[in-house]
């Protein structure tokens, strides 16, 4: 299976990646809207988001940088939000429930749904 990446840029928003091309000094990214843009450093305006092997409760694919929610539950009245990330040392996907101070393996979060992403909805995971 070929992984389907997504990319975020302030100019174009969240887009599917249709092509990645490596050159000597940069990575060229082709986005689903027909735009092709170079990425030369980690500080680029374009962020590549890796897919996880997991789906949310609604069957939607979960990507690095997604914000998940529990949409409230029986033991908690308010919604909580967590950020999906890959830990290179652990070689696994995790959810950082920042407001709760907990980090759980993404595999242990089957009933969560995607609420947004850290680039377009950062207010969801701001901690007071």
C-alpha positions as CSV (number, residue, x, y, z in Angstrom):
1,X,0.0,0.0,0.0
2,X,1.3,3.5,-0.8
3,X,0.7,5.9,2.1
4,X,-1.4,8.9,1.3
5,X,0.2,12.0,2.8
6,X,-1.4,15.4,3.4
7,X,0.2,18.8,3.5
8,X,-0.7,22.0,5.2
9,X,0.2,25.5,4.1
10,X,-1.1,28.8,5.2
11,X,-1.7,29.7,1.6
12,X,-3.6,26.6,0.5
13,X,-4.8,25.0,3.7
14,X,-5.0,21.3,4.2
15,X,-4.6,19.4,0.9
16,X,-4.0,15.8,-0.3
17,X,-0.4,15.2,-1.6
18,X,-0.4,13.8,-5.1
19,X,3.3,13.7,-5.6
20,X,6.6,13.9,-3.7
21,X,9.8,14.5,-5.7
22,X,13.3,14.6,-4.2
23,X,16.0,16.8,-5.7
24,X,19.5,17.5,-4.5
25,X,18.6,20.6,-2.4
26,X,14.8,20.3,-1.8
27,X,11.7,18.3,-1.8
28,X,9.0,19.2,-4.3
29,X,5.4,18.6,-3.2
30,X,2.5,18.5,-5.6
31,X,-0.9,19.2,-3.9
32,X,-4.3,18.0,-5.0
33,X,-5.3,21.5,-6.2
34,X,-2.7,21.5,-8.9
35,X,-0.1,23.5,-6.9
36,X,3.5,22.4,-6.8
37,X,5.7,23.9,-4.1
38,X,9.3,23.3,-2.9
39,X,10.2,22.4,0.6
40,X,13.8,23.4,1.4
41,X,14.0,23.3,5.2
42,X,12.1,22.1,8.2
43,X,11.0,25.7,8.7
44,X,9.1,25.6,5.4
45,X,5.6,27.1,5.2
46,X,4.4,23.6,4.0
47,X,4.1,20.8,6.6
48,X,3.9,17.2,5.4
49,X,1.5,15.1,7.6
50,X,2.1,11.3,7.8
51,X,-0.8,8.9,7.9
52,X,-1.3,6.7,10.9
53,X,-2.5,3.1,10.4
54,X,-5.7,4.0,12.4
55,X,-9.2,5.2,11.6
56,X,-11.3,7.3,13.9
57,X,-14.8,6.2,15.2
58,X,-16.4,7.4,12.0
59,X,-14.0,5.4,9.8
60,X,-11.9,8.5,8.7
61,X,-8.1,8.1,8.4
62,X,-6.1,9.7,11.3
63,X,-3.1,11.8,10.3
64,X,-0.2,13.2,12.3
65,X,-1.3,16.5,13.7
66,X,-4.9,15.7,13.9
67,X,-6.8,16.7,17.0
68,X,-9.0,14.0,18.4
69,X,-11.9,14.4,20.9
70,X,-13.8,12.1,23.1
71,X,-17.0,14.2,22.5
72,X,-17.8,13.9,26.2
73,X,-18.6,10.7,27.9
74,X,-20.4,9.2,30.9
75,X,-17.8,10.1,33.4
76,X,-16.8,13.6,32.1
77,X,-19.2,16.4,31.1
78,X,-16.7,18.4,29.0
79,X,-15.0,17.5,25.8
80,X,-11.3,17.0,25.9
81,X,-8.9,17.2,22.9
82,X,-5.6,15.5,22.1
83,X,-3.0,15.8,19.4
84,X,-1.8,12.8,17.4
85,X,2.0,12.5,17.0
86,X,4.6,9.9,16.2
87,X,7.3,9.2,18.8
88,X,10.5,8.3,17.0
89,X,12.0,6.7,20.1
90,X,9.0,4.5,20.9
91,X,8.3,3.9,17.2
92,X,4.6,4.3,17.8
93,X,1.7,6.7,17.5
94,X,0.4,8.6,20.5
95,X,-2.3,11.0,21.6
96,X,-1.3,13.9,23.9
97,X,-4.4,14.8,25.9
98,X,-2.8,18.1,26.9
99,X,-5.6,19.5,29.1
100,X,-5.7,16.3,31.0
101,X,-1.9,15.8,31.2
102,X,-2.1,12.3,29.8
103,X,-0.4,10.6,26.8
104,X,-1.9,7.4,25.5
105,X,-1.0,5.1,22.6
106,X,-3.3,5.9,19.6
107,X,-4.1,2.2,19.4
108,X,-5.9,2.4,22.8
109,X,-8.2,5.2,21.6
110,X,-10.8,3.5,19.3
111,X,-13.8,5.7,20.2
112,X,-12.2,9.0,19.4
113,X,-13.2,11.3,16.5
114,X,-11.3,13.9,14.5
115,X,-12.1,17.4,15.7
116,X,-9.6,19.3,13.5
117,X,-5.8,19.7,13.2
118,X,-3.1,21.7,15.0
119,X,-2.6,24.0,12.0
120,X,-6.2,25.1,11.4
121,X,-7.6,24.6,14.9
122,X,-4.9,25.3,17.5
123,X,-7.4,26.8,19.9
124,X,-8.8,23.4,20.6
125,X,-5.7,22.2,22.4
126,X,-4.6,25.4,24.1
127,X,-4.1,24.8,27.8
128,X,-5.1,27.5,30.2
